Amino acid sequence: MDTPQSICSTLPAERLISLTLEAEVMADGDSGHLALVASTDPQLADIRDVTPARLREMVAAARTRLAEFERLADGQEARNTLRALLDEHGLRTEEWDITALDSRLRDSITAVHDPVTGGDVIIVPTGQDPIDRLGAVRRLIEDMRGAA
C-alpha cells in the first residue's frame, strides 16, 4: 500500500493482531462423561481439558486482546482523518527525532508549524501515537487559523 506524501511515518507499516478462542463441551468416547475443552490455537493444537475458572481466565485475556483490535481501528481512523485534514489545508507533516532534547522541552512538543519551509510543513515527533498526533495537528491548525 502506498503511503500518501502528506503523511510520512516511521511507525510500522503493518500490525497483526490475532485472536482465537474455541471452547466446547465434549463427551469422552470411553466414559461418556462431559468435559470442557478449550484452545487458543487456530489449528486447535493446544486443545485440552479446562476448568470453568480457567476458561473464564481465557475469556478475560481475549477481552484484553479485543481492546487491541479497537485501538488498531482507532489508530487507522486517526491516520485517515489526519490525511484528510492535511490535504484540506494544503499541509504535510515531517517527523523529527526529538529524543535528544531535554525532557521538559521534549514532553511539550506535540506539533510545530514551520513557516520557514514555505508554510506547508507541520513538524511532529517521530513515533508519535496517531491519535495524539491528530489531536496535536488539529489544535495547531485551529491556532494558525485564529492567528491569521
Contacts in CASP RR format, 6 or more apart in sequence:
PFRMAT RR
TARGET T0000
AUTHOR 0000-0000-0000
METHOD contacts of the structure
MODEL  1
MDTPQSICSTLPAERLISLTLEAEVMADGDSGHLALVASTDPQLADIRDV
TPARLREMVAAARTRLAEFERLADGQEARNTLRALLDEHGLRTEEWDITA
LDSRLRDSITAVHDPVTGGDVIIVPTGQDPIDRLGAVRRLIEDMRGAA
1 13 0 8 1.000
3 9 0 8 1.000
3 13 0 8 1.000
4 83 0 8 1.000
5 92 0 8 1.000
6 83 0 8 1.000
6 86 0 8 1.000
6 87 0 8 1.000
6 90 0 8 1.000
6 91 0 8 1.000
6 92 0 8 1.000
6 93 0 8 1.000
7 79 0 8 1.000
7 82 0 8 1.000
7 83 0 8 1.000
7 86 0 8 1.000
7 92 0 8 1.000
7 93 0 8 1.000
8 92 0 8 1.000
8 93 0 8 1.000
8 94 0 8 1.000
8 95 0 8 1.000
9 79 0 8 1.000
9 95 0 8 1.000
9 127 0 8 1.000
10 95 0 8 1.000
10 126 0 8 1.000
10 127 0 8 1.000
11 127 0 8 1.000
11 130 0 8 1.000
15 72 0 8 1.000
17 65 0 8 1.000
17 68 0 8 1.000
17 69 0 8 1.000
17 72 0 8 1.000
18 42 0 8 1.000
19 62 0 8 1.000
19 65 0 8 1.000
19 66 0 8 1.000
19 69 0 8 1.000
20 39 0 8 1.000
20 40 0 8 1.000
20 41 0 8 1.000
20 42 0 8 1.000
21 38 0 8 1.000
21 39 0 8 1.000
21 40 0 8 1.000
21 58 0 8 1.000
21 59 0 8 1.000
21 62 0 8 1.000
22 38 0 8 1.000
22 39 0 8 1.000
22 40 0 8 1.000
22 44 0 8 1.000
22 47 0 8 1.000
23 36 0 8 1.000
23 37 0 8 1.000
23 38 0 8 1.000
23 39 0 8 1.000
23 50 0 8 1.000
23 55 0 8 1.000
23 58 0 8 1.000
24 36 0 8 1.000
24 37 0 8 1.000
24 38 0 8 1.000
25 34 0 8 1.000
25 35 0 8 1.000
25 36 0 8 1.000
25 37 0 8 1.000
26 34 0 8 1.000
26 35 0 8 1.000
26 37 0 8 1.000
27 33 0 8 1.000
27 34 0 8 1.000
27 35 0 8 1.000
28 34 0 8 1.000
28 35 0 8 1.000
35 49 0 8 1.000
36 49 0 8 1.000
36 50 0 8 1.000
36 51 0 8 1.000
36 52 0 8 1.000
36 55 0 8 1.000
37 47 0 8 1.000
37 48 0 8 1.000
37 49 0 8 1.000
37 50 0 8 1.000
38 47 0 8 1.000
38 48 0 8 1.000
38 50 0 8 1.000
38 54 0 8 1.000
38 55 0 8 1.000
38 58 0 8 1.000
39 45 0 8 1.000
39 46 0 8 1.000
39 47 0 8 1.000
39 48 0 8 1.000
40 46 0 8 1.000
40 58 0 8 1.000
41 47 0 8 1.000
50 58 0 8 1.000
74 131 0 8 1.000
75 130 0 8 1.000
75 131 0 8 1.000
76 130 0 8 1.000
78 130 0 8 1.000
78 131 0 8 1.000
78 133 0 8 1.000
78 134 0 8 1.000
79 130 0 8 1.000
79 134 0 8 1.000
81 134 0 8 1.000
82 93 0 8 1.000
82 130 0 8 1.000
82 133 0 8 1.000
82 134 0 8 1.000
82 137 0 8 1.000
85 134 0 8 1.000
85 137 0 8 1.000
85 138 0 8 1.000
85 141 0 8 1.000
86 92 0 8 1.000
86 93 0 8 1.000
86 122 0 8 1.000
86 137 0 8 1.000
89 141 0 8 1.000
90 120 0 8 1.000
91 119 0 8 1.000
91 120 0 8 1.000
91 121 0 8 1.000
91 122 0 8 1.000
91 141 0 8 1.000
92 120 0 8 1.000
92 121 0 8 1.000
92 122 0 8 1.000
93 121 0 8 1.000
93 122 0 8 1.000
93 123 0 8 1.000
93 124 0 8 1.000
93 133 0 8 1.000
93 137 0 8 1.000
94 114 0 8 1.000
94 121 0 8 1.000
94 122 0 8 1.000
94 123 0 8 1.000
94 124 0 8 1.000
95 123 0 8 1.000
95 124 0 8 1.000
95 125 0 8 1.000
95 126 0 8 1.000
95 127 0 8 1.000
95 128 0 8 1.000
96 123 0 8 1.000
96 124 0 8 1.000
96 125 0 8 1.000
96 126 0 8 1.000
97 125 0 8 1.000
97 126 0 8 1.000
98 105 0 8 1.000
98 106 0 8 1.000
98 109 0 8 1.000
98 125 0 8 1.000
98 126 0 8 1.000
99 106 0 8 1.000
99 126 0 8 1.000
101 109 0 8 1.000
106 125 0 8 1.000
109 125 0 8 1.000
110 124 0 8 1.000
110 125 0 8 1.000
110 128 0 8 1.000
110 132 0 8 1.000
110 133 0 8 1.000
110 135 0 8 1.000
110 136 0 8 1.000
110 139 0 8 1.000
111 122 0 8 1.000
111 123 0 8 1.000
111 124 0 8 1.000
111 133 0 8 1.000
111 136 0 8 1.000
111 137 0 8 1.000
111 139 0 8 1.000
111 140 0 8 1.000
112 122 0 8 1.000
112 123 0 8 1.000
112 124 0 8 1.000
112 140 0 8 1.000
113 119 0 8 1.000
113 121 0 8 1.000
113 122 0 8 1.000
113 123 0 8 1.000
113 140 0 8 1.000
113 144 0 8 1.000
114 121 0 8 1.000
114 122 0 8 1.000
114 123 0 8 1.000
122 137 0 8 1.000
122 140 0 8 1.000
124 133 0 8 1.000
124 136 0 8 1.000
124 137 0 8 1.000
128 136 0 8 1.000
END
